[in-house]
Amino acid sequence: MRFVVEVKESKAEMLMALLNDLPYVKTKPLTPYKAKVLEDIKESVEELNLVLAGKLEARDADELLNEL
């Protein structure tokens, strides 16, 4: 199982030390770029779920491509 945990920068070192002491836990910090990509994907999925639920209006693909 995987988890993403947000921690204050001042507490990160202490938490990483604690987690690394547990033999059944593997840790791998995210780079700022990967953290941003992960957050963007999460927001996109949330928006898609709102569109599918009819709570948000979807944009036409042609309109989106013309904007680019």
PDB file of N, CA, C, O and CB in Angstrom:
ATOM      1  N   MET A   1       0.847  -1.169   0.000  1.00  0.00           N
ATOM      2  CA  MET A   1       0.000   0.000   0.000  1.00  0.00           C
ATOM      3  C   MET A   1       0.895   1.235   0.000  1.00  0.00           C
ATOM      4  O   MET A   1       1.960   1.247   0.618  1.00  0.00           O
ATOM      5  CB  MET A   1      -0.965  -0.004   1.220  1.00  0.00           C
ATOM      6  N   ARG A   2       0.454   2.253  -0.689  1.00  0.00           N
ATOM      7  CA  ARG A   2       1.216   3.497  -0.768  1.00  0.00           C
ATOM      8  C   ARG A   2       0.443   4.628  -0.122  1.00  0.00           C
ATOM      9  O   ARG A   2      -0.788   4.654  -0.138  1.00  0.00           O
ATOM     10  CB  ARG A   2       1.545   3.842  -2.225  1.00  0.00           C
ATOM     11  N   PHE A   3       1.190   5.565   0.450  1.00  0.00           N
ATOM     12  CA  PHE A   3       0.612   6.745   1.074  1.00  0.00           C
ATOM     13  C   PHE A   3       1.370   7.973   0.607  1.00  0.00           C
ATOM     14  O   PHE A   3       2.563   7.909   0.312  1.00  0.00           O
ATOM     15  CB  PHE A   3       0.642   6.633   2.615  1.00  0.00           C
ATOM     16  N   VAL A   4       0.674   9.076   0.545  1.00  0.00           N
ATOM     17  CA  VAL A   4       1.301  10.379   0.342  1.00  0.00           C
ATOM     18  C   VAL A   4       0.981  11.176   1.596  1.00  0.00           C
ATOM     19  O   VAL A   4      -0.184  11.333   1.962  1.00  0.00           O
ATOM     20  CB  VAL A   4       0.785  11.109  -0.984  1.00  0.00           C
ATOM     21  N   VAL A   5       2.014  11.676   2.248  1.00  0.00           N
ATOM     22  CA  VAL A   5       1.847  12.387   3.507  1.00  0.00           C
ATOM     23  C   VAL A   5       2.477  13.767   3.369  1.00  0.00           C
ATOM     24  O   VAL A   5       3.618  13.891   2.925  1.00  0.00           O
ATOM     25  CB  VAL A   5       2.483  11.596   4.692  1.00  0.00           C
ATOM     26  N   GLU A   6       1.740  14.795   3.746  1.00  0.00           N
ATOM     27  CA  GLU A   6       2.282  16.151   3.754  1.00  0.00           C
ATOM     28  C   GLU A   6       2.713  16.490   5.169  1.00  0.00           C
ATOM     29  O   GLU A   6       1.952  16.314   6.120  1.00  0.00           O
ATOM     30  CB  GLU A   6       1.240  17.182   3.228  1.00  0.00           C
ATOM     31  N   VAL A   7       3.937  16.978   5.301  1.00  0.00           N
ATOM     32  CA  VAL A   7       4.516  17.275   6.604  1.00  0.00           C
ATOM     33  C   VAL A   7       5.206  18.627   6.524  1.00  0.00           C
ATOM     34  O   VAL A   7       5.788  18.979   5.498  1.00  0.00           O
ATOM     35  CB  VAL A   7       5.513  16.162   7.051  1.00  0.00           C
ATOM     36  N   LYS A   8       5.136  19.386   7.621  1.00  0.00           N
ATOM     37  CA  LYS A   8       5.881  20.644   7.679  1.00  0.00           C
ATOM     38  C   LYS A   8       7.357  20.365   7.459  1.00  0.00           C
ATOM     39  O   LYS A   8       7.890  19.365   7.941  1.00  0.00           O
ATOM     40  CB  LYS A   8       5.659  21.364   9.034  1.00  0.00           C
ATOM     41  N   GLU A   9       8.005  21.247   6.733  1.00  0.00           N
ATOM     42  CA  GLU A   9       9.422  21.073   6.423  1.00  0.00           C
ATOM     43  C   GLU A   9      10.252  20.885   7.694  1.00  0.00           C
ATOM     44  O   GLU A   9      11.204  20.104   7.706  1.00  0.00           O
ATOM     45  CB  GLU A   9       9.942  22.277   5.631  1.00  0.00           C
ATOM     46  N   SER A  10       9.896  21.589   8.747  1.00  0.00           N
ATOM     47  CA  SER A  10      10.666  21.516   9.989  1.00  0.00           C
ATOM     48  C   SER A  10      10.545  20.151  10.669  1.00  0.00           C
ATOM     49  O   SER A  10      11.398  19.797  11.483  1.00  0.00           O
ATOM     50  CB  SER A  10      10.208  22.605  10.945  1.00  0.00           C
ATOM     51  N   LYS A  11       9.512  19.385  10.353  1.00  0.00           N
ATOM     52  CA  LYS A  11       9.295  18.075  10.973  1.00  0.00           C
ATOM     53  C   LYS A  11       9.643  16.918  10.045  1.00  0.00           C
ATOM     54  O   LYS A  11       9.603  15.764  10.472  1.00  0.00           O
ATOM     55  CB  LYS A  11       7.858  17.948  11.417  1.00  0.00           C
ATOM     56  N   ALA A  12       9.976  17.190   8.806  1.00  0.00           N
ATOM     57  CA  ALA A  12      10.194  16.143   7.815  1.00  0.00           C
ATOM     58  C   ALA A  12      11.357  15.229   8.183  1.00  0.00           C
ATOM     59  O   ALA A  12      11.249  14.010   8.051  1.00  0.00           O
ATOM     60  CB  ALA A  12      10.440  16.760   6.460  1.00  0.00           C
ATOM     61  N   GLU A  13      12.451  15.792   8.633  1.00  0.00           N
ATOM     62  CA  GLU A  13      13.625  14.976   8.950  1.00  0.00           C
ATOM     63  C   GLU A  13      13.315  13.985  10.078  1.00  0.00           C
ATOM     64  O   GLU A  13      13.723  12.825  10.019  1.00  0.00           O
ATOM     65  CB  GLU A  13      14.815  15.877   9.345  1.00  0.00           C
ATOM     66  N   MET A  14      12.599  14.444  11.094  1.00  0.00           N
ATOM     67  CA  MET A  14      12.253  13.588  12.215  1.00  0.00           C
ATOM     68  C   MET A  14      11.329  12.445  11.763  1.00  0.00           C
ATOM     69  O   MET A  14      11.522  11.295  12.159  1.00  0.00           O
ATOM     70  CB  MET A  14      11.584  14.414  13.326  1.00  0.00           C
ATOM     71  N   LEU A  15      10.340  12.764  10.945  1.00  0.00           N
ATOM     72  CA  LEU A  15       9.420  11.748  10.470  1.00  0.00           C
ATOM     73  C   LEU A  15      10.135  10.735   9.576  1.00  0.00           C
ATOM     74  O   LEU A  15       9.903   9.533   9.701  1.00  0.00           O
ATOM     75  CB  LEU A  15       8.261  12.395   9.718  1.00  0.00           C
ATOM     76  N   MET A  16      10.990  11.201   8.687  1.00  0.00           N
ATOM     77  CA  MET A  16      11.729  10.291   7.813  1.00  0.00           C
ATOM     78  C   MET A  16      12.613   9.349   8.634  1.00  0.00           C
ATOM     79  O   MET A  16      12.712   8.164   8.318  1.00  0.00           O
ATOM     80  CB  MET A  16      12.587  11.089   6.809  1.00  0.00           C
ATOM     81  N   ALA A  17      13.252   9.867   9.683  1.00  0.00           N
ATOM     82  CA  ALA A  17      14.083   9.022  10.543  1.00  0.00           C
ATOM     83  C   ALA A  17      13.229   7.950  11.207  1.00  0.00           C
ATOM     84  O   ALA A  17      13.630   6.788  11.283  1.00  0.00           O
ATOM     85  CB  ALA A  17      14.805   9.872  11.613  1.00  0.00           C
ATOM     86  N   LEU A  18      12.061   8.338  11.684  1.00  0.00           N
ATOM     87  CA  LEU A  18      11.161   7.379  12.327  1.00  0.00           C
ATOM     88  C   LEU A  18      10.713   6.310  11.343  1.00  0.00           C
ATOM     89  O   LEU A  18      10.757   5.121  11.657  1.00  0.00           O
ATOM     90  CB  LEU A  18       9.943   8.096  12.914  1.00  0.00           C
ATOM     91  N   LEU A  19      10.288   6.717  10.171  1.00  0.00           N
ATOM     92  CA  LEU A  19       9.824   5.762   9.167  1.00  0.00           C
ATOM     93  C   LEU A  19      10.947   4.845   8.692  1.00  0.00           C
ATOM     94  O   LEU A  19      10.717   3.658   8.463  1.00  0.00           O
ATOM     95  CB  LEU A  19       9.226   6.500   7.981  1.00  0.00           C
ATOM     96  N   ASN A  20      12.143   5.374   8.542  1.00  0.00           N
ATOM     97  CA  ASN A  20      13.273   4.565   8.093  1.00  0.00           C
ATOM     98  C   ASN A  20      13.680   3.526   9.127  1.00  0.00           C
ATOM     99  O   ASN A  20      14.300   2.523   8.773  1.00  0.00           O
ATOM    100  CB  ASN A  20      14.454   5.455   7.772  1.00  0.00           C
ATOM    101  N   ASP A  21      13.348   3.742  10.392  1.00  0.00           N
ATOM    102  CA  ASP A  21      13.650   2.768  11.445  1.00  0.00           C
ATOM    103  C   ASP A  21      12.698   1.568  11.404  1.00  0.00           C
ATOM    104  O   ASP A  21      12.981   0.537  12.014  1.00  0.00           O
ATOM    105  CB  ASP A  21      13.577   3.440  12.817  1.00  0.00           C
ATOM    106  N   LEU A  22      11.592   1.690  10.704  1.00  0.00           N
ATOM    107  CA  LEU A  22      10.631   0.593  10.610  1.00  0.00           C
ATOM    108  C   LEU A  22      11.037  -0.325   9.458  1.00  0.00           C
ATOM    109  O   LEU A  22      11.123   0.132   8.318  1.00  0.00           O
ATOM    110  CB  LEU A  22       9.180   1.133  10.406  1.00  0.00           C
ATOM    111  N   PRO A  23      11.286  -1.603   9.726  1.00  0.00           N
ATOM    112  CA  PRO A  23      11.784  -2.499   8.678  1.00  0.00           C
ATOM    113  C   PRO A  23      10.769  -2.781   7.566  1.00  0.00           C
ATOM    114  O   PRO A  23      11.161  -3.205   6.479  1.00  0.00           O
ATOM    115  CB  PRO A  23      12.207  -3.799   9.297  1.00  0.00           C
ATOM    116  N   TYR A  24       9.509  -2.562   7.808  1.00  0.00           N
ATOM    117  CA  TYR A  24       8.470  -2.863   6.825  1.00  0.00           C
ATOM    118  C   TYR A  24       8.025  -1.633   6.038  1.00  0.00           C
ATOM    119  O   TYR A  24       7.050  -1.698   5.290  1.00  0.00           O
ATOM    120  CB  TYR A  24       7.277  -3.476   7.516  1.00  0.00           C
ATOM    121  N   VAL A  25       8.731  -0.515   6.199  1.00  0.00           N
ATOM    122  CA  VAL A  25       8.378   0.722   5.503  1.00  0.00           C
ATOM    123  C   VAL A  25       9.526   1.142   4.601  1.00  0.00           C
ATOM    124  O   VAL A  25      10.681   1.182   5.023  1.00  0.00           O
ATOM    125  CB  VAL A  25       8.036   1.849   6.508  1.00  0.00           C
ATOM    126  N   LYS A  26       9.198   1.453   3.362  1.00  0.00           N
ATOM    127  CA  LYS A  26      10.164   2.023   2.422  1.00  0.00           C
ATOM    128  C   LYS A  26       9.754   3.467   2.182  1.00  0.00           C
ATOM    129  O   LYS A  26       8.575   3.745   1.964  1.00  0.00           O
ATOM    130  CB  LYS A  26      10.223   1.206   1.069  1.00  0.00           C
ATOM    131  N   THR A  27      10.696   4.377   2.217  1.00  0.00           N
ATOM    132  CA  THR A  27      10.381   5.792   1.987  1.00  0.00           C
ATOM    133  C   THR A  27      11.122   6.292   0.757  1.00  0.00           C
ATOM    134  O   THR A  27      12.229   5.854   0.444  1.00  0.00           O
ATOM    135  CB  THR A  27      10.747   6.649   3.223  1.00  0.00           C
ATOM    136  N   LYS A  28      10.480   7.214   0.082  1.00  0.00           N
ATOM    137  CA  LYS A  28      11.083   7.847  -1.090  1.00  0.00           C
ATOM    138  C   LYS A  28      10.453   9.234  -1.220  1.00  0.00           C
ATOM    139  O   LYS A  28       9.305   9.348  -1.650  1.00  0.00           O
ATOM    140  CB  LYS A  28      10.866   6.981  -2.406  1.00  0.00           C
ATOM    141  N   PRO A  29      11.177  10.276  -0.861  1.00  0.00           N
ATOM    142  CA  PRO A  29      10.618  11.629  -0.973  1.00  0.00           C
ATOM    143  C   PRO A  29      10.319  11.989  -2.435  1.00  0.00           C
ATOM    144  O   PRO A  29      11.034  11.579  -3.349  1.00  0.00           O
ATOM    145  CB  PRO A  29      11.592  12.659  -0.366  1.00  0.00           C
ATOM    146  N   LEU A  30       9.274  12.745  -2.626  1.00  0.00           N
ATOM    147  CA  LEU A  30       8.933  13.233  -3.963  1.00  0.00           C
ATOM    148  C   LEU A  30       9.724  14.500  -4.264  1.00  0.00           C
ATOM    149  O   LEU A  30       9.938  15.338  -3.389  1.00  0.00           O
ATOM    150  CB  LEU A  30       7.412  13.501  -4.083  1.00  0.00           C
ATOM    151  N   THR A  31      10.146  14.622  -5.498  1.00  0.00           N
ATOM    152  CA  THR A  31      10.762  15.876  -5.924  1.00  0.00           C
ATOM    153  C   THR A  31       9.649  16.919  -6.022  1.00  0.00           C
ATOM    154  O   THR A  31       8.481  16.559  -6.168  1.00  0.00           O
ATOM    155  CB  THR A  31      11.525  15.713  -7.302  1.00  0.00           C
ATOM    156  N   PRO A  32       9.990  18.190  -5.944  1.00  0.00           N
ATOM    157  CA  PRO A  32       8.947  19.221  -6.095  1.00  0.00           C
ATOM    158  C   PRO A  32       8.169  19.075  -7.407  1.00  0.00           C
ATOM    159  O   PRO A  32       6.960  19.304  -7.439  1.00  0.00           O
ATOM    160  CB  PRO A  32       9.578  20.615  -6.029  1.00  0.00           C
ATOM    161  N   TYR A  33       8.853  18.697  -8.477  1.00  0.00           N
ATOM    162  CA  TYR A  33       8.183  18.519  -9.773  1.00  0.00           C
ATOM    163  C   TYR A  33       7.159  17.386  -9.695  1.00  0.00           C
ATOM    164  O   TYR A  33       6.019  17.550 -10.128  1.00  0.00           O
ATOM    165  CB  TYR A  33       9.220  18.227 -10.887  1.00  0.00           C
ATOM    166  N   LYS A  34       7.561  16.238  -9.143  1.00  0.00           N
ATOM    167  CA  LYS A  34       6.653  15.101  -9.058  1.00  0.00           C
ATOM    168  C   LYS A  34       5.483  15.398  -8.121  1.00  0.00           C
ATOM    169  O   LYS A  34       4.361  14.954  -8.367  1.00  0.00           O
ATOM    170  CB  LYS A  34       7.406  13.858  -8.584  1.00  0.00           C
ATOM    171  N   ALA A  35       5.738  16.137  -7.064  1.00  0.00           N
ATOM    172  CA  ALA A  35       4.661  16.519  -6.146  1.00  0.00           C
ATOM    173  C   ALA A  35       3.645  17.400  -6.866  1.00  0.00           C
ATOM    174  O   ALA A  35       2.440  17.249  -6.665  1.00  0.00           O
ATOM    175  CB  ALA A  35       5.229  17.255  -4.910  1.00  0.00           C
ATOM    176  N   LYS A  36       4.124  18.319  -7.704  1.00  0.00           N
ATOM    177  CA  LYS A  36       3.241  19.209  -8.464  1.00  0.00           C
ATOM    178  C   LYS A  36       2.419  18.409  -9.475  1.00  0.00           C
ATOM    179  O   LYS A  36       1.216  18.629  -9.616  1.00  0.00           O
ATOM    180  CB  LYS A  36       4.060  20.303  -9.185  1.00  0.00           C
ATOM    181  N   VAL A  37       3.075  17.479 -10.180  1.00  0.00           N
ATOM    182  CA  VAL A  37       2.370  16.644 -11.157  1.00  0.00           C
ATOM    183  C   VAL A  37       1.290  15.827 -10.459  1.00  0.00           C
ATOM    184  O   VAL A  37       0.168  15.731 -10.955  1.00  0.00           O
ATOM    185  CB  VAL A  37       3.359  15.709 -11.901  1.00  0.00           C
ATOM    186  N   LEU A  38       1.616  15.244  -9.324  1.00  0.00           N
ATOM    187  CA  LEU A  38       0.654  14.452  -8.565  1.00  0.00           C
ATOM    188  C   LEU A  38      -0.542  15.300  -8.135  1.00  0.00           C
ATOM    189  O   LEU A  38      -1.685  14.853  -8.226  1.00  0.00           O
ATOM    190  CB  LEU A  38       1.327  13.830  -7.339  1.00  0.00           C
ATOM    191  N   GLU A  39      -0.285  16.506  -7.671  1.00  0.00           N
ATOM    192  CA  GLU A  39      -1.365  17.408  -7.252  1.00  0.00           C
ATOM    193  C   GLU A  39      -2.232  17.810  -8.449  1.00  0.00           C
ATOM    194  O   GLU A  39      -3.456  17.874  -8.332  1.00  0.00           O
ATOM    195  CB  GLU A  39      -0.782  18.667  -6.569  1.00  0.00           C
ATOM    196  N   ASP A  40      -1.605  18.082  -9.596  1.00  0.00           N
ATOM    197  CA  ASP A  40      -2.357  18.444 -10.798  1.00  0.00           C
ATOM    198  C   ASP A  40      -3.252  17.300 -11.266  1.00  0.00           C
ATOM    199  O   ASP A  40      -4.392  17.526 -11.673  1.00  0.00           O
ATOM    200  CB  ASP A  40      -1.401  18.848 -11.917  1.00  0.00           C
ATOM    201  N   ILE A  41      -2.742  16.082 -11.209  1.00  0.00           N
ATOM    202  CA  ILE A  41      -3.536  14.925 -11.611  1.00  0.00           C
ATOM    203  C   ILE A  41      -4.717  14.747 -10.663  1.00  0.00           C
ATOM    204  O   ILE A  41      -5.832  14.455 -11.095  1.00  0.00           O
ATOM    205  CB  ILE A  41      -2.667  13.650 -11.637  1.00  0.00           C
ATOM    206  N   LYS A  42      -4.466  14.923  -9.380  1.00  0.00           N
ATOM    207  CA  LYS A  42      -5.543  14.798  -8.383  1.00  0.00           C
ATOM    208  C   LYS A  42      -6.650  15.818  -8.670  1.00  0.00           C
ATOM    209  O   LYS A  42      -7.831  15.472  -8.637  1.00  0.00           O
ATOM    210  CB  LYS A  42      -4.984  15.000  -6.940  1.00  0.00           C
ATOM    211  N   GLU A  43      -6.279  17.062  -8.951  1.00  0.00           N
ATOM    212  CA  GLU A  43      -7.262  18.095  -9.262  1.00  0.00           C
ATOM    213  C   GLU A  43      -8.033  17.751 -10.533  1.00  0.00           C
ATOM    214  O   GLU A  43      -9.243  17.969 -10.604  1.00  0.00           O
ATOM    215  CB  GLU A  43      -6.577  19.457  -9.413  1.00  0.00           C
ATOM    216  N   SER A  44      -7.339  17.214 -11.534  1.00  0.00           N
ATOM    217  CA  SER A  44      -7.998  16.847 -12.791  1.00  0.00           C
ATOM    218  C   SER A  44      -9.025  15.751 -12.582  1.00  0.00           C
ATOM    219  O   SER A  44     -10.119  15.810 -13.144  1.00  0.00           O
ATOM    220  CB  SER A  44      -6.970  16.399 -13.820  1.00  0.00           C
ATOM    221  N   VAL A  45      -8.686  14.757 -11.783  1.00  0.00           N
ATOM    222  CA  VAL A  45      -9.622  13.666 -11.502  1.00  0.00           C
ATOM    223  C   VAL A  45     -10.835  14.194 -10.744  1.00  0.00           C
ATOM    224  O   VAL A  45     -11.965  13.790 -11.021  1.00  0.00           O
ATOM    225  CB  VAL A  45      -8.930  12.547 -10.692  1.00  0.00           C
ATOM    226  N   GLU A  46     -10.607  15.094  -9.790  1.00  0.00           N
ATOM    227  CA  GLU A  46     -11.729  15.682  -9.046  1.00  0.00           C
ATOM    228  C   GLU A  46     -12.654  16.456  -9.976  1.00  0.00           C
ATOM    229  O   GLU A  46     -13.875  16.369  -9.850  1.00  0.00           O
ATOM    230  CB  GLU A  46     -11.212  16.606  -7.932  1.00  0.00           C
ATOM    231  N   GLU A  47     -12.076  17.219 -10.915  1.00  0.00           N
ATOM    232  CA  GLU A  47     -12.892  17.965 -11.872  1.00  0.00           C
ATOM    233  C   GLU A  47     -13.658  17.022 -12.787  1.00  0.00           C
ATOM    234  O   GLU A  47     -14.830  17.257 -13.079  1.00  0.00           O
ATOM    235  CB  GLU A  47     -12.019  18.906 -12.702  1.00  0.00           C
ATOM    236  N   LEU A  48     -13.005  15.957 -13.240  1.00  0.00           N
ATOM    237  CA  LEU A  48     -13.674  14.987 -14.100  1.00  0.00           C
ATOM    238  C   LEU A  48     -14.849  14.347 -13.370  1.00  0.00           C
ATOM    239  O   LEU A  48     -15.916  14.159 -13.955  1.00  0.00           O
ATOM    240  CB  LEU A  48     -12.686  13.908 -14.568  1.00  0.00           C
ATOM    241  N   ASN A  49     -14.662  14.016 -12.111  1.00  0.00           N
ATOM    242  CA  ASN A  49     -15.764  13.437 -11.325  1.00  0.00           C
ATOM    243  C   ASN A  49     -16.924  14.414 -11.193  1.00  0.00           C
ATOM    244  O   ASN A  49     -18.083  14.001 -11.217  1.00  0.00           O
ATOM    245  CB  ASN A  49     -15.271  13.026  -9.932  1.00  0.00           C
ATOM    246  N   LEU A  50     -16.628  15.703 -11.054  1.00  0.00           N
ATOM    247  CA  LEU A  50     -17.691  16.712 -10.986  1.00  0.00           C
ATOM    248  C   LEU A  50     -18.433  16.809 -12.315  1.00  0.00           C
ATOM    249  O   LEU A  50     -19.656  16.953 -12.339  1.00  0.00           O
ATOM    250  CB  LEU A  50     -17.108  18.084 -10.606  1.00  0.00           C
ATOM    251  N   VAL A  51     -17.692  16.730 -13.421  1.00  0.00           N
ATOM    252  CA  VAL A  51     -18.323  16.774 -14.747  1.00  0.00           C
ATOM    253  C   VAL A  51     -19.223  15.557 -14.924  1.00  0.00           C
ATOM    254  O   VAL A  51     -20.358  15.680 -15.383  1.00  0.00           O
ATOM    255  CB  VAL A  51     -17.249  16.826 -15.875  1.00  0.00           C
ATOM    256  N   LEU A  52     -18.716  14.386 -14.560  1.00  0.00           N
ATOM    257  CA  LEU A  52     -19.512  13.162 -14.710  1.00  0.00           C
ATOM    258  C   LEU A  52     -20.748  13.170 -13.817  1.00  0.00           C
ATOM    259  O   LEU A  52     -21.761  12.559 -14.156  1.00  0.00           O
ATOM    260  CB  LEU A  52     -18.659  11.941 -14.393  1.00  0.00           C
ATOM    261  N   ALA A  53     -20.671  13.854 -12.682  1.00  0.00           N
ATOM    262  CA  ALA A  53     -21.814  13.951 -11.775  1.00  0.00           C
ATOM    263  C   ALA A  53     -22.778  15.057 -12.199  1.00  0.00           C
ATOM    264  O   ALA A  53     -23.839  15.216 -11.596  1.00  0.00           O
ATOM    265  CB  ALA A  53     -21.333  14.200 -10.347  1.00  0.00           C
ATOM    266  N   GLY A  54     -22.419  15.823 -13.232  1.00  0.00           N
ATOM    267  CA  GLY A  54     -23.285  16.888 -13.714  1.00  0.00           C
ATOM    268  C   GLY A  54     -23.203  18.164 -12.898  1.00  0.00           C
ATOM    269  O   GLY A  54     -24.059  19.038 -13.037  1.00  0.00           O
ATOM    270  N   LYS A  55     -22.190  18.290 -12.047  1.00  0.00           N
ATOM    271  CA  LYS A  55     -22.048  19.468 -11.197  1.00  0.00           C
ATOM    272  C   LYS A  55     -21.114  20.515 -11.791  1.00  0.00           C
ATOM    273  O   LYS A  55     -20.967  21.607 -11.241  1.00  0.00           O
ATOM    274  CB  LYS A  55     -21.545  19.059  -9.840  1.00  0.00           C
ATOM    275  N   LEU A  56     -20.486  20.181 -12.912  1.00  0.00           N
ATOM    276  CA  LEU A  56     -19.553  21.096 -13.566  1.00  0.00           C
ATOM    277  C   LEU A  56     -19.716  20.931 -15.064  1.00  0.00           C
ATOM    278  O   LEU A  56     -19.862  19.816 -15.563  1.00  0.00           O
ATOM    279  CB  LEU A  56     -18.074  20.828 -13.125  1.00  0.00           C
ATOM    280  N   GLU A  57     -19.690  22.040 -15.773  1.00  0.00           N
ATOM    281  CA  GLU A  57     -19.854  22.032 -17.228  1.00  0.00           C
ATOM    282  C   GLU A  57     -18.518  21.715 -17.891  1.00  0.00           C
ATOM    283  O   GLU A  57     -17.505  22.340 -17.576  1.00  0.00           O
ATOM    284  CB  GLU A  57     -20.405  23.396 -17.733  1.00  0.00           C
ATOM    285  N   ALA A  58     -18.509  20.754 -18.802  1.00  0.00           N
ATOM    286  CA  ALA A  58     -17.297  20.390 -19.538  1.00  0.00           C
ATOM    287  C   ALA A  58     -17.086  21.350 -20.703  1.00  0.00           C
ATOM    288  O   ALA A  58     -18.032  21.934 -21.232  1.00  0.00           O
ATOM    289  CB  ALA A  58     -17.383  18.933 -20.049  1.00  0.00           C
ATOM    290  N   ARG A  59     -15.815  21.498 -21.091  1.00  0.00           N
ATOM    291  CA  ARG A  59     -15.498  22.326 -22.251  1.00  0.00           C
ATOM    292  C   ARG A  59     -15.390  21.448 -23.483  1.00  0.00           C
ATOM    293  O   ARG A  59     -15.018  20.278 -23.394  1.00  0.00           O
ATOM    294  CB  ARG A  59     -14.189  23.116 -22.030  1.00  0.00           C
ATOM    295  N   ASP A  60     -15.717  22.018 -24.625  1.00  0.00           N
ATOM    296  CA  ASP A  60     -15.587  21.339 -25.897  1.00  0.00           C
ATOM    297  C   ASP A  60     -14.108  21.141 -26.226  1.00  0.00           C
ATOM    298  O   ASP A  60     -13.308  22.048 -25.995  1.00  0.00           O
ATOM    299  CB  ASP A  60     -16.298  22.132 -27.011  1.00  0.00           C
ATOM    300  N   ALA A  61     -13.727  19.987 -26.757  1.00  0.00           N
ATOM    301  CA  ALA A  61     -12.330  19.691 -27.071  1.00  0.00           C
ATOM    302  C   ALA A  61     -11.768  20.664 -28.106  1.00  0.00           C
ATOM    303  O   ALA A  61     -10.615  21.080 -27.999  1.00  0.00           O
ATOM    304  CB  ALA A  61     -12.196  18.257 -27.580  1.00  0.00           C
ATOM    305  N   ASP A  62     -12.567  21.028 -29.099  1.00  0.00           N
ATOM    306  CA  ASP A  62     -12.108  21.982 -30.115  1.00  0.00           C
ATOM    307  C   ASP A  62     -11.779  23.328 -29.480  1.00  0.00           C
ATOM    308  O   ASP A  62     -10.782  23.959 -29.831  1.00  0.00           O
ATOM    309  CB  ASP A  62     -13.174  22.161 -31.212  1.00  0.00           C
ATOM    310  N   GLU A  63     -12.613  23.761 -28.553  1.00  0.00           N
ATOM    311  CA  GLU A  63     -12.371  25.031 -27.845  1.00  0.00           C
ATOM    312  C   GLU A  63     -11.056  24.967 -27.072  1.00  0.00           C
ATOM    313  O   GLU A  63     -10.278  25.921 -27.075  1.00  0.00           O
ATOM    314  CB  GLU A  63     -13.543  25.353 -26.877  1.00  0.00           C
ATOM    315  N   LEU A  64     -10.817  23.848 -26.418  1.00  0.00           N
ATOM    316  CA  LEU A  64      -9.578  23.676 -25.664  1.00  0.00           C
ATOM    317  C   LEU A  64      -8.362  23.705 -26.591  1.00  0.00           C
ATOM    318  O   LEU A  64      -7.373  24.376 -26.296  1.00  0.00           O
ATOM    319  CB  LEU A  64      -9.611  22.358 -24.877  1.00  0.00           C
ATOM    320  N   LEU A  65      -8.431  22.991 -27.695  1.00  0.00           N
ATOM    321  CA  LEU A  65      -7.303  22.952 -28.633  1.00  0.00           C
ATOM    322  C   LEU A  65      -7.051  24.314 -29.272  1.00  0.00           C
ATOM    323  O   LEU A  65      -5.900  24.689 -29.493  1.00  0.00           O
ATOM    324  CB  LEU A  65      -7.559  21.913 -29.721  1.00  0.00           C
ATOM    325  N   ASN A  66      -8.107  25.049 -29.567  1.00  0.00           N
ATOM    326  CA  ASN A  66      -7.938  26.380 -30.131  1.00  0.00           C
ATOM    327  C   ASN A  66      -7.277  27.326 -29.149  1.00  0.00           C
ATOM    328  O   ASN A  66      -6.551  28.237 -29.547  1.00  0.00           O
ATOM    329  CB  ASN A  66      -9.272  26.940 -30.563  1.00  0.00           C
ATOM    330  N   GLU A  67      -7.528  27.109 -27.862  1.00  0.00           N
ATOM    331  CA  GLU A  67      -6.924  27.953 -26.822  1.00  0.00           C
ATOM    332  C   GLU A  67      -5.418  27.728 -26.742  1.00  0.00           C
ATOM    333  O   GLU A  67      -4.661  28.653 -26.446  1.00  0.00           O
ATOM    334  CB  GLU A  67      -7.571  27.669 -25.454  1.00  0.00           C
ATOM    335  N   LEU A  68      -4.987  26.501 -27.006  1.00  0.00           N
ATOM    336  CA  LEU A  68      -3.550  26.179 -26.964  1.00  0.00           C
ATOM    337  C   LEU A  68      -2.857  26.807 -28.133  1.00  0.00           C
ATOM    338  O   LEU A  68      -1.644  26.659 -28.285  1.00  0.00           O
ATOM    339  CB  LEU A  68      -3.312  24.660 -26.965  1.00  0.00           C
TER     340      LEU A  68
END
